[in-house]
């Protein structure tokens, strides 16, 4: 990448970083109802990305996007219930606690597995290859279960 391209990229990254910092620093703002729809839209985008990467065989990133879809659906639930922005965490089990929703045991176990897969897929050093033991059928089941959870959470929005 030439100097000009690199400068544009740096400016874009800086703008994104500034937008993220503004979002993070604005914890006291109340969310308007459109924010719930935005969270759900982002969850849908993550699911679309997961399905696309599944076809391409990038199983580790499919798992990351499945976790992100559930995270965003949970955050939509929190915003819907409280009218406030959700906390800045990726921990799905913590987000479930904050919703107060009684999640079925089987779903909670899957969500716990999804949390672990997310960490293993994004961060090295755990001694586990993120795609070890995974095949297209297994990962497709992850995507299907994730879609069901997002639908289930969406159906409980107030």
PALO-553196 format. One record per atom (N, C-alpha, C): residue in three letters; atom name; x negated, z negated, y. Coordinates in steps of 0.1 Angstrom, whole numbers, always signed. Layout:
<recs>
ALA, CA, X, Z, Y
...
</recs>
This chain:
<recs>
UNK, N, -9, +0, -12
UNK, CA, +0, +0, +0
UNK, C, -9, +0, +12
UNK, N, -6, +9, +21
UNK, CA, -14, +10, +34
UNK, C, -11, -1, +43
UNK, N, -19, -2, +54
UNK, CA, -17, -12, +64
UNK, C, -3, -13, +70
UNK, N, +2, -1, +73
UNK, CA, +16, -1, +79
UNK, C, +26, -6, +69
UNK, N, +26, -2, +57
UNK, CA, +35, -7, +47
UNK, C, +34, -22, +45
UNK, N, +21, -26, +44
UNK, CA, +19, -41, +42
UNK, C, +24, -49, +54
UNK, N, +23, -44, +66
UNK, CA, +28, -51, +78
UNK, C, +44, -52, +77
UNK, N, +50, -41, +73
UNK, CA, +65, -41, +72
UNK, C, +69, -51, +61
UNK, N, +62, -51, +50
UNK, CA, +65, -61, +40
UNK, C, +63, -75, +44
UNK, N, +52, -78, +51
UNK, CA, +50, -91, +56
UNK, C, +61, -95, +66
UNK, N, +65, -86, +75
UNK, CA, +76, -90, +85
UNK, C, +89, -92, +77
UNK, N, +91, -85, +67
UNK, CA, +104, -87, +59
UNK, C, +103, -100, +52
UNK, N, +92, -103, +46
UNK, CA, +91, -116, +39
UNK, C, +92, -128, +49
UNK, N, +86, -126, +61
UNK, CA, +87, -137, +71
UNK, C, +101, -138, +75
UNK, N, +108, -127, +77
UNK, CA, +122, -128, +82
UNK, C, +131, -135, +71
UNK, N, +128, -131, +58
UNK, CA, +135, -138, +47
UNK, C, +132, -153, +47
UNK, N, +119, -156, +48
UNK, CA, +115, -170, +48
UNK, C, +122, -178, +60
UNK, N, +123, -172, +71
UNK, CA, +129, -178, +83
UNK, C, +144, -180, +80
UNK, N, +150, -170, +74
UNK, CA, +165, -172, +71
UNK, C, +167, -183, +61
UNK, N, +158, -183, +51
UNK, CA, +159, -194, +41
UNK, C, +157, -208, +47
UNK, N, +147, -209, +56
UNK, CA, +145, -222, +63
UNK, C, +157, -226, +71
UNK, N, +163, -216, +78
UNK, CA, +175, -219, +86
UNK, C, +186, -224, +78
UNK, N, +188, -218, +66
UNK, CA, +198, -222, +57
UNK, C, +196, -236, +52
UNK, N, +183, -239, +48
UNK, CA, +180, -252, +43
UNK, C, +181, -263, +53
UNK, N, +178, -260, +65
UNK, CA, +178, -270, +76
UNK, C, +192, -272, +81
UNK, N, +202, -265, +76
UNK, CA, +215, -266, +81
UNK, C, +225, -274, +71
UNK, N, +219, -284, +65
UNK, CA, +227, -291, +55
UNK, C, +240, -298, +60
UNK, N, +240, -301, +73
UNK, CA, +252, -308, +78
UNK, C, +263, -299, +82
UNK, N, +261, -286, +81
UNK, CA, +272, -277, +84
UNK, C, +283, -277, +73
UNK, N, +295, -275, +77
UNK, CA, +306, -274, +68
UNK, C, +308, -259, +65
UNK, N, +311, -256, +52
UNK, CA, +312, -242, +48
UNK, C, +326, -238, +51
UNK, N, +328, -225, +56
UNK, CA, +341, -220, +57
UNK, C, +345, -214, +43
UNK, N, +358, -211, +41
UNK, CA, +363, -207, +28
UNK, C, +356, -194, +23
UNK, N, +351, -186, +32
UNK, CA, +345, -173, +28
UNK, C, +332, -176, +20
UNK, N, +326, -188, +22
UNK, CA, +314, -191, +15
UNK, C, +316, -192, +0
UNK, N, +328, -197, -4
UNK, CA, +331, -198, -18
UNK, C, +331, -184, -24
UNK, N, +337, -174, -17
UNK, CA, +337, -160, -22
UNK, C, +323, -154, -22
UNK, N, +315, -158, -12
UNK, CA, +301, -153, -12
UNK, C, +293, -158, -25
UNK, N, +295, -171, -28
UNK, CA, +288, -177, -40
UNK, C, +293, -169, -52
UNK, N, +306, -167, -53
UNK, CA, +311, -160, -65
UNK, C, +306, -145, -65
UNK, N, +305, -139, -54
UNK, CA, +300, -125, -53
UNK, C, +285, -125, -58
UNK, N, +277, -135, -54
UNK, CA, +263, -135, -58
UNK, C, +263, -138, -73
UNK, N, +271, -146, -78
UNK, CA, +272, -149, -93
UNK, C, +275, -136, -100
UNK, N, +285, -128, -95
UNK, CA, +288, -115, -101
UNK, C, +276, -106, -101
UNK, N, +269, -106, -90
UNK, CA, +257, -97, -89
UNK, C, +246, -101, -99
UNK, N, +245, -114, -101
UNK, CA, +235, -119, -111
UNK, C, +239, -114, -125
UNK, N, +252, -115, -128
UNK, CA, +257, -111, -141
UNK, C, +255, -96, -143
UNK, N, +258, -88, -133
UNK, CA, +255, -74, -133
UNK, C, +240, -71, -136
UNK, N, +232, -78, -129
UNK, CA, +217, -77, -131
UNK, C, +213, -81, -145
UNK, N, +219, -91, -151
UNK, CA, +216, -96, -164
UNK, C, +220, -85, -174
UNK, N, +232, -79, -173
UNK, CA, +237, -68, -182
UNK, C, +227, -56, -181
UNK, N, +223, -53, -169
UNK, CA, +214, -41, -167
UNK, C, +200, -44, -174
UNK, N, +195, -56, -172
UNK, CA, +182, -59, -178
UNK, C, +183, -61, -193
UNK, N, +195, -64, -198
UNK, CA, +197, -65, -212
UNK, C, +194, -52, -219
UNK, N, +200, -41, -212
UNK, CA, +198, -28, -218
UNK, C, +184, -24, -217
UNK, N, +177, -28, -207
UNK, CA, +162, -25, -205
UNK, C, +153, -33, -214
UNK, N, +159, -44, -220
UNK, CA, +151, -52, -229
UNK, C, +143, -63, -223
UNK, N, +145, -66, -210
UNK, CA, +138, -76, -203
UNK, C, +145, -90, -205
UNK, N, +144, -95, -217
UNK, CA, +152, -107, -221
UNK, C, +149, -119, -213
UNK, N, +137, -122, -209
UNK, CA, +134, -134, -201
UNK, C, +141, -134, -188
UNK, N, +142, -122, -181
UNK, CA, +148, -122, -168
UNK, C, +164, -121, -170
UNK, N, +168, -117, -181
UNK, CA, +183, -118, -184
UNK, C, +187, -133, -184
UNK, N, +179, -141, -190
UNK, CA, +181, -155, -191
UNK, C, +181, -162, -177
UNK, N, +171, -158, -169
UNK, CA, +170, -163, -155
UNK, C, +183, -159, -148
UNK, N, +187, -147, -149
UNK, CA, +199, -143, -141
UNK, C, +212, -149, -147
UNK, N, +213, -152, -160
UNK, CA, +224, -160, -165
UNK, C, +224, -174, -159
UNK, N, +213, -180, -158
UNK, CA, +212, -194, -152
UNK, C, +217, -193, -138
UNK, N, +212, -183, -131
UNK, CA, +215, -181, -116
UNK, C, +230, -179, -115
UNK, N, +236, -171, -123
UNK, CA, +251, -169, -122
UNK, C, +259, -182, -124
UNK, N, +255, -190, -134
UNK, CA, +262, -203, -136
UNK, C, +259, -212, -124
UNK, N, +247, -212, -119
UNK, CA, +244, -221, -108
UNK, C, +253, -217, -96
UNK, N, +254, -204, -93
UNK, CA, +262, -200, -81
UNK, C, +276, -202, -83
UNK, N, +282, -201, -95
UNK, CA, +296, -204, -98
UNK, C, +298, -219, -96
UNK, N, +289, -228, -100
UNK, CA, +290, -242, -98
UNK, C, +289, -245, -83
UNK, N, +280, -239, -76
UNK, CA, +279, -241, -61
UNK, C, +292, -237, -54
UNK, N, +298, -226, -59
UNK, CA, +311, -222, -53
UNK, C, +322, -233, -56
UNK, N, +321, -239, -67
UNK, CA, +330, -250, -70
UNK, C, +328, -261, -61
UNK, N, +316, -265, -59
UNK, CA, +313, -276, -50
UNK, C, +318, -273, -36
UNK, N, +315, -261, -31
UNK, CA, +320, -258, -17
UNK, C, +335, -258, -17
UNK, N, +341, -253, -27
UNK, CA, +356, -252, -27
UNK, C, +362, -267, -27
UNK, N, +356, -276, -34
UNK, CA, +361, -289, -35
UNK, C, +358, -298, -23
UNK, N, +346, -296, -17
UNK, CA, +341, -305, -6
UNK, C, +342, -299, +7
UNK, N, +342, -285, +8
UNK, CA, +341, -279, +21
UNK, C, +327, -280, +27
UNK, N, +318, -284, +19
UNK, CA, +304, -286, +24
UNK, C, +295, -277, +16
UNK, N, +283, -274, +22
UNK, CA, +273, -266, +15
UNK, C, +268, -274, +3
UNK, N, +265, -267, -8
UNK, CA, +260, -274, -20
UNK, C, +246, -278, -18
UNK, N, +241, -287, -27
UNK, CA, +227, -292, -26
UNK, C, +218, -281, -30
UNK, N, +205, -282, -26
UNK, CA, +195, -272, -29
UNK, C, +188, -276, -42
UNK, N, +195, -273, -54
UNK, CA, +189, -276, -67
UNK, C, +193, -265, -76
UNK, N, +184, -263, -86
UNK, CA, +187, -254, -97
UNK, C, +192, -261, -110
UNK, N, +193, -274, -109
UNK, CA, +196, -281, -122
UNK, C, +211, -280, -124
UNK, N, +215, -273, -134
UNK, CA, +229, -270, -137
UNK, C, +236, -283, -141
UNK, N, +230, -292, -149
UNK, CA, +237, -304, -153
UNK, C, +240, -313, -141
UNK, N, +231, -313, -132
UNK, CA, +233, -321, -119
UNK, C, +245, -315, -111
UNK, N, +245, -302, -111
UNK, CA, +256, -295, -103
UNK, C, +269, -298, -110
UNK, N, +270, -298, -123
UNK, CA, +282, -301, -131
UNK, C, +287, -315, -127
UNK, N, +277, -325, -127
UNK, CA, +281, -339, -123
UNK, C, +287, -339, -109
UNK, N, +282, -331, -100
UNK, CA, +287, -331, -86
UNK, C, +301, -325, -85
UNK, N, +304, -316, -94
UNK, CA, +318, -310, -94
UNK, C, +328, -320, -99
UNK, N, +324, -329, -108
UNK, CA, +333, -339, -114
UNK, C, +342, -332, -124
UNK, N, +340, -320, -128
UNK, CA, +348, -313, -138
UNK, C, +344, -317, -151
UNK, N, +353, -320, -160
UNK, CA, +351, -323, -174
UNK, C, +348, -311, -182
UNK, N, +336, -308, -184
UNK, CA, +332, -295, -191
UNK, C, +332, -298, -206
UNK, N, +338, -289, -213
UNK, CA, +338, -291, -228
UNK, C, +324, -292, -233
UNK, N, +323, -300, -244
UNK, CA, +310, -303, -250
UNK, C, +302, -291, -253
UNK, N, +308, -281, -260
UNK, CA, +301, -269, -264
UNK, C, +295, -262, -252
UNK, N, +303, -261, -241
UNK, CA, +299, -254, -229
UNK, C, +287, -262, -222
UNK, N, +288, -275, -222
UNK, CA, +278, -283, -216
UNK, C, +265, -281, -224
UNK, N, +265, -280, -237
UNK, CA, +253, -278, -245
UNK, C, +247, -264, -242
UNK, N, +256, -254, -241
UNK, CA, +251, -241, -237
UNK, C, +244, -241, -224
UNK, N, +250, -248, -214
UNK, CA, +245, -249, -201
UNK, C, +231, -256, -201
UNK, N, +230, -266, -209
UNK, CA, +217, -273, -210
UNK, C, +207, -264, -216
UNK, N, +210, -256, -226
UNK, CA, +201, -246, -232
UNK, C, +197, -236, -221
UNK, N, +207, -232, -213
UNK, CA, +205, -222, -203
UNK, C, +195, -227, -192
UNK, N, +196, -240, -189
UNK, CA, +187, -246, -179
UNK, C, +173, -246, -185
UNK, N, +171, -249, -197
UNK, CA, +158, -249, -204
UNK, C, +152, -235, -204
UNK, N, +161, -225, -208
UNK, CA, +156, -211, -209
UNK, C, +152, -207, -195
UNK, N, +158, -211, -185
UNK, CA, +155, -207, -171
UNK, C, +141, -212, -168
UNK, N, +138, -224, -171
UNK, CA, +125, -230, -168
UNK, C, +114, -223, -176
UNK, N, +117, -221, -189
UNK, CA, +107, -215, -198
UNK, C, +104, -200, -193
UNK, N, +115, -193, -188
UNK, CA, +113, -179, -184
UNK, C, +106, -178, -171
UNK, N, +106, -188, -163
UNK, CA, +100, -186, -149
UNK, C, +87, -193, -148
UNK, N, +84, -203, -156
UNK, CA, +71, -211, -153
UNK, C, +63, -211, -166
UNK, N, +50, -207, -164
UNK, CA, +41, -207, -175
UNK, C, +36, -222, -178
UNK, N, +30, -223, -190
UNK, CA, +23, -236, -193
UNK, C, +31, -245, -202
UNK, N, +43, -241, -206
UNK, CA, +51, -249, -215
UNK, C, +48, -248, -230
UNK, N, +39, -238, -233
UNK, CA, +35, -236, -246
UNK, C, +45, -227, -254
UNK, N, +55, -222, -247
UNK, CA, +66, -215, -254
UNK, C, +67, -201, -247
UNK, N, +66, -191, -255
UNK, CA, +68, -177, -250
UNK, C, +83, -176, -247
UNK, N, +87, -172, -235
UNK, CA, +101, -173, -231
UNK, C, +110, -164, -240
UNK, N, +105, -154, -246
UNK, CA, +114, -145, -254
UNK, C, +112, -147, -269
UNK, N, +104, -157, -272
UNK, CA, +101, -159, -287
UNK, C, +115, -162, -294
UNK, N, +117, -155, -305
UNK, CA, +128, -156, -313
UNK, C, +141, -150, -307
UNK, N, +140, -143, -296
UNK, CA, +152, -136, -290
UNK, C, +152, -122, -294
UNK, N, +164, -117, -297
UNK, CA, +166, -103, -299
UNK, C, +178, -99, -290
UNK, N, +181, -86, -290
UNK, CA, +191, -81, -281
UNK, C, +205, -87, -284
UNK, N, +208, -89, -297
UNK, CA, +221, -95, -300
UNK, C, +222, -110, -295
UNK, N, +212, -118, -297
UNK, CA, +212, -131, -292
UNK, C, +213, -132, -277
UNK, N, +205, -124, -270
UNK, CA, +206, -124, -256
UNK, C, +219, -119, -250
UNK, N, +225, -109, -257
UNK, CA, +238, -104, -254
UNK, C, +249, -115, -255
UNK, N, +247, -124, -265
UNK, CA, +256, -135, -266
UNK, C, +254, -145, -255
UNK, N, +242, -147, -250
UNK, CA, +240, -155, -238
UNK, C, +247, -150, -226
UNK, N, +247, -136, -224
UNK, CA, +253, -130, -213
UNK, C, +268, -132, -214
UNK, N, +274, -130, -226
UNK, CA, +288, -131, -228
UNK, C, +293, -146, -226
UNK, N, +285, -155, -230
UNK, CA, +289, -169, -228
UNK, C, +288, -173, -213
UNK, N, +278, -167, -207
UNK, CA, +276, -169, -192
UNK, C, +288, -164, -185
UNK, N, +293, -152, -188
UNK, CA, +304, -146, -182
UNK, C, +317, -154, -184
UNK, N, +318, -160, -196
UNK, CA, +330, -169, -199
UNK, C, +329, -181, -190
UNK, N, +317, -187, -189
UNK, CA, +316, -199, -180
UNK, C, +319, -196, -166
UNK, N, +314, -185, -161
UNK, CA, +317, -182, -147
UNK, C, +332, -179, -145
UNK, N, +338, -173, -154
UNK, CA, +353, -171, -153
UNK, C, +360, -184, -154
UNK, N, +356, -193, -163
UNK, CA, +362, -206, -165
UNK, C, +361, -214, -152
UNK, N, +349, -214, -146
UNK, CA, +347, -222, -133
UNK, C, +355, -216, -122
UNK, N, +355, -202, -121
UNK, CA, +363, -196, -111
UNK, C, +378, -199, -112
UNK, N, +383, -200, -124
UNK, CA, +397, -203, -125
UNK, C, +401, -217, -121
UNK, N, +391, -226, -119
UNK, CA, +394, -240, -114
UNK, C, +391, -242, -100
UNK, N, +389, -231, -92
UNK, CA, +387, -233, -78
UNK, C, +400, -236, -71
UNK, N, +398, -245, -61
UNK, CA, +411, -249, -53
UNK, C, +413, -240, -42
</recs>
